[in-house]
Amino acid sequence: MKLLALDTATEACSVALWIDGALLERFELAGRDHTQRLPAMLHALMAEAGLGYSQLDGLVCGLGPGSFAGVRIGVAYLQGLALAHDQPALGVSSLAMLAQGAIRAHGAERVLAAIDARMDEVYYAAYLRDAAGLAVPQGEARVCRPELVPEDSGPWHAVGTGWGRYESVLRATSGSELLMVDGEALPRAGDALRLALPGFQSGAAGDAGLLAPIYLRNRIALTLVEQAALRAKSLSP
């Protein structure tokens, strides 16, 4: 099976190919340049594999949560590829990708994934490793202030930029025993492939046009009053 995945939901731009069990990847910190970098990264990856898009069996996309613009770029690009080549698709949560990365890199059994959502909030979710080595969500993902995350006692691995920015608050609020904290971890398309593969094998992949971004909140920016309050807070001793 040959699958292509992409993710642009955070400051990372990530693409990956699954070719009958072999994995090829490209990963860059793109800031806000996803639109410019994504086509070139995909072209280089497909050229390395010696494949054309028509040879793929399906497509995988990171759906967020993350940057509103970044999520839309990735979903729209994948939907265009799927339409052009009549291919099925699956979407994967960016938080689940983070958790899968902790399982892959650190052998984690329990993962607390948090992405910096700006506006003094985090995107947050807990995951357990199943018998197949895949991240399975425990409850719903949420967006909230770091001091309002749910309490999750016991040993956990903690990953994501939310931990990088709010580690002390998240530690105190979650009440967790943290075995490891990686506050710089970002979602990777290779982990999206690992999570999506069972869905393709079972025939669950479908119309890419039905993929919907995961935003978790409706507001995308602070009001002018909130921005002023935030600046004042940052300047206070």
C-alpha positions in Angstrom: 0.0 0.0 0.0 1.2 3.5 -0.9 0.0 6.4 1.1 0.9 10.1 1.2 0.4 12.3 4.3 0.8 16.0 4.9 0.4 18.3 7.9 0.5 22.1 8.1 -1.5 22.7 11.2 1.4 24.1 13.3 4.6 26.0 12.5 5.9 22.7 11.1 5.4 21.6 7.5 5.6 17.9 7.2 5.0 15.3 4.4 5.5 11.6 4.4 5.1 8.5 2.2 4.3 5.0 3.3 5.4 2.5 0.6 4.6 -1.1 1.5 6.0 -0.6 5.0 8.8 1.8 4.2 8.6 5.4 5.4 10.0 8.5 3.7 9.6 11.9 5.3 10.3 15.6 4.9 10.0 18.0 7.9 10.7 21.7 8.1 9.9 24.6 10.4 7.9 26.8 8.0 6.5 29.5 10.2 3.8 31.0 8.0 5.3 29.9 4.7 3.4 26.6 4.3 1.8 27.6 1.0 5.3 28.2 -0.5 7.0 25.2 1.0 4.5 22.5 0.8 4.5 22.0 -3.0 8.3 21.8 -3.2 8.5 19.4 -0.3 5.9 17.1 -1.9 7.6 17.3 -5.2 11.0 16.3 -3.7 9.4 13.5 -1.7 7.6 12.0 -4.7 10.7 12.3 -6.8 12.8 10.5 -4.2 10.3 7.7 -4.2 10.0 7.6 -8.0 6.2 7.8 -7.7 3.5 9.8 -9.4 0.3 10.8 -7.5 -1.8 8.4 -9.6 0.2 5.5 -8.1 -0.9 6.3 -4.6 -3.6 4.3 -2.9 -4.8 7.1 -0.6 -4.1 10.4 1.1 -3.8 11.4 4.8 -4.2 14.9 6.2 -3.5 16.5 9.6 -6.8 18.2 10.6 -5.7 20.3 13.5 -6.2 21.7 16.0 -3.5 24.3 15.4 -3.2 27.5 13.4 -6.5 28.2 11.7 -4.8 29.3 8.4 -2.3 26.4 8.6 -5.1 23.8 9.0 -7.0 25.2 6.1 -4.0 25.2 3.8 -3.3 21.5 4.4 -6.9 20.3 4.1 -7.5 22.3 1.0 -4.3 21.1 -0.7 -5.1 17.5 0.1 -8.6 17.8 -1.2 -7.3 19.2 -4.4 -4.9 16.2 -4.8 -7.7 13.8 -4.0 -10.1 15.3 -6.5 -7.5 15.4 -9.3 -6.5 11.8 -8.8 -9.8 10.3 -7.5 -8.3 8.9 -4.3 -9.7 8.2 -0.9 -8.6 10.1 2.2 -8.5 10.0 6.0 -7.9 12.8 8.5 -5.9 12.6 11.7 -5.9 14.9 14.8 -2.7 16.9 15.3 -2.8 16.0 19.0 -3.0 12.3 18.2 0.0 12.7 15.9 1.9 14.3 18.8 0.9 11.3 21.1 1.9 8.8 18.4 5.3 10.6 18.1 5.8 10.1 21.9 5.0 6.4 21.5 7.4 6.0 18.6 10.3 8.0 20.0 10.0 7.3 23.7 7.9 4.1 24.1 5.2 6.1 25.9 2.2 4.2 27.3 0.3 7.4 28.4 0.6 10.7 26.7 -0.7 14.2 27.5 -0.5 16.2 24.3 -0.8 20.0 24.4 -0.4 22.6 21.5 0.0 26.3 22.3 -3.3 27.7 21.1 -2.3 31.4 21.7 -4.7 33.7 23.5 -3.5 32.2 26.8 -5.0 28.8 25.9 -3.9 25.3 24.9 -5.3 22.5 22.8 -5.2 19.5 25.1 -5.9 15.8 25.0 -4.9 12.5 26.7 -4.0 9.3 24.9 -3.2 5.7 25.8 -1.1 3.3 23.8 -3.2 0.3 22.6 -2.0 -3.3 21.9 -1.1 -2.3 18.3 1.1 0.5 19.6 -1.3 3.3 18.4 -2.4 6.4 20.3 -6.1 6.1 21.4 -7.8 9.2 22.8 -9.1 9.2 26.4 -12.1 11.6 26.3 -12.5 14.6 24.1 -9.8 17.1 23.0 -10.4 20.6 24.3 -9.2 24.1 24.2 -8.9 25.9 27.5 -6.7 28.0 29.7 -3.7 25.9 31.0 -5.0 26.2 34.6 -8.3 24.5 33.6 -7.0 21.3 32.1 -8.5 18.1 33.7 -6.6 16.3 36.4 -4.9 13.2 35.1 -3.0 11.5 38.0 -0.4 8.8 37.3 2.7 8.6 35.1 2.5 10.4 31.7 4.7 11.5 28.9 4.0 15.2 28.0 4.6 16.6 24.5 3.8 19.6 22.5 4.3 23.4 22.4 1.6 23.9 25.0 4.0 22.2 27.5 6.8 24.3 26.2 5.0 27.5 27.1 3.0 26.5 30.1 4.8 23.6 31.7 4.7 24.9 35.3 1.0 25.6 35.2 0.1 22.4 33.4 2.2 20.4 35.9 0.4 21.9 38.8 -3.1 21.7 37.3 -3.0 18.2 35.8 -1.5 16.6 39.0 0.4 14.2 36.8 3.6 12.3 37.4 5.5 13.4 34.3 8.1 10.9 33.1 9.3 13.2 30.3 8.4 16.6 28.9 9.2 17.6 25.3 7.9 21.1 24.9 9.3 21.4 21.4 7.5 18.4 19.9 5.5 19.1 16.7 3.1 16.9 14.7 4.8 14.8 12.0 3.1 13.4 8.9 4.9 10.0 9.4 2.9 9.5 12.6 -0.3 10.4 10.8 0.4 7.6 8.4 0.8 5.1 11.3 -2.5 6.2 12.8 -4.3 6.1 9.4 -3.0 2.8 8.0 -5.6 0.6 9.9 -8.4 2.7 8.4 -7.1 2.2 4.9 -6.7 -1.5 5.5 -10.2 -1.8 6.8 -11.7 0.2 3.9 -12.7 3.2 6.2 -11.1 5.8 3.9 -13.6 8.0 2.0 -14.3 11.2 0.2 -11.6 13.8 0.9 -14.3 16.5 0.3 -15.9 15.5 3.6 -12.8 16.1 5.7 -13.3 19.0 8.1 -10.7 21.0 10.0 -10.6 20.5 13.8 -10.7 24.0 15.2 -12.1 23.4 18.8 -12.9 27.1 19.1 -14.6 29.7 16.9 -12.6 32.8 17.7 -9.3 33.2 15.9 -8.1 36.5 17.4 -8.2 38.5 20.6 -10.3 41.7 20.7 -8.4 45.0 20.9 -9.3 45.2 24.6 -8.0 41.7 25.2 -4.8 42.5 23.3 -4.2 45.6 25.4 -4.7 43.6 28.6 -2.3 40.9 27.4 0.4 43.5 26.6 -0.1 45.1 30.0 0.2 41.7 31.7 3.4 40.9 29.9 5.0 44.3 30.9 4.0 44.0 34.6 6.8 43.0 37.0 
